[in-house]
Amino acid sequence: MKSKRNLTRFTYENAAFEGWRLCISRAGSTFTKYFPDKKFGNSKKSLEAAEKVLLELKPMLESAKRVDGKLSPTTVKKAEKLLEEVK
């Protein structure tokens, strides 16, 4: 599978991690979450989970108010909470 915008596929023969990494940066803040194949069952399911979170996260970050060109602390907390809730 190929990587997509904001989603990178990690597949290594000798590594402990295989799965997808969601990484998105907006207004000076970077949000990263790993979606391992082992946790989600296989590469398709981990990709689906990553895409689902990305679809929720992108609009939240795009429409957020900025404070001095940065995301507000409230928006950062909401985004971090969204990433933590992924199961």
C-alpha positions as CSV (number, residue, x, y, z in Angstrom):
1,M,0.0,0.0,0.0
2,K,1.2,3.5,-0.8
3,S,1.4,6.3,1.6
4,K,-1.2,9.1,1.4
5,R,-1.1,12.7,2.4
6,N,-0.7,12.9,6.2
7,L,-0.6,9.1,6.4
8,T,2.6,7.1,6.1
9,R,2.9,3.4,5.8
10,F,5.7,1.7,7.9
11,T,6.6,-1.8,6.9
12,Y,10.0,-3.1,7.8
13,E,11.1,-6.7,7.8
14,N,13.2,-6.4,11.0
15,A,11.2,-3.8,12.9
16,A,8.7,-4.2,15.7
17,F,6.2,-1.7,14.2
18,E,4.2,-2.2,11.1
19,G,1.3,0.0,10.5
20,W,0.2,3.6,9.6
21,R,1.4,6.9,11.1
22,L,-0.9,9.9,11.0
23,C,1.0,13.2,11.1
24,I,-0.6,16.5,10.5
25,S,0.8,20.0,11.2
26,R,-1.2,23.2,11.4
27,A,-0.3,26.7,12.7
28,G,2.9,25.5,14.5
29,S,1.4,22.4,16.1
30,T,2.1,18.8,15.0
31,F,-0.2,15.9,15.9
32,T,1.0,12.3,15.4
33,K,-0.6,9.0,16.1
34,Y,0.4,5.5,15.2
35,F,-2.0,2.8,14.0
36,P,-0.3,-0.6,14.3
37,D,-1.5,-3.5,12.3
38,K,-1.4,-5.8,15.3
39,K,-3.8,-3.6,17.3
40,F,-6.3,-3.2,14.4
41,G,-6.0,-6.6,12.9
42,N,-4.5,-5.9,9.5
43,S,-3.2,-3.1,7.3
44,K,-6.6,-2.3,5.8
45,K,-8.2,-1.9,9.2
46,S,-5.4,0.2,10.6
47,L,-5.6,2.4,7.5
48,E,-9.4,2.8,7.9
49,A,-9.0,3.8,11.5
50,A,-6.3,6.3,10.6
51,E,-8.4,7.8,7.8
52,K,-11.4,8.1,10.1
53,V,-9.4,10.0,12.6
54,L,-7.9,12.2,9.9
55,L,-11.4,13.1,8.6
56,E,-12.4,14.3,12.0
57,L,-9.1,16.1,12.8
58,K,-8.6,18.0,9.6
59,P,-11.8,20.1,9.7
60,M,-11.3,20.8,13.4
61,L,-7.8,22.2,12.7
62,E,-8.8,24.1,9.6
63,S,-11.7,25.9,11.1
64,A,-10.0,26.6,14.5
65,K,-9.4,30.2,15.6
66,R,-5.8,31.3,15.8
67,V,-4.1,33.2,18.6
68,D,-1.1,35.1,17.4
69,G,-0.9,32.7,14.3
70,K,-1.0,29.6,16.5
71,L,-3.8,27.2,17.3
72,S,-5.6,28.0,20.5
73,P,-4.7,25.9,23.5
74,T,-8.3,24.6,23.6
75,T,-8.1,23.4,20.0
76,V,-4.8,21.7,20.7
77,K,-6.3,19.9,23.7
78,K,-9.4,18.8,21.6
79,A,-7.1,17.4,18.9
80,E,-4.9,15.6,21.4
81,K,-8.0,14.1,23.1
82,L,-9.4,12.9,19.8
83,L,-6.1,11.1,19.1
84,E,-6.0,9.6,22.6
85,E,-9.6,8.2,22.3
86,V,-8.6,6.0,19.3
87,K,-9.1,2.3,20.1
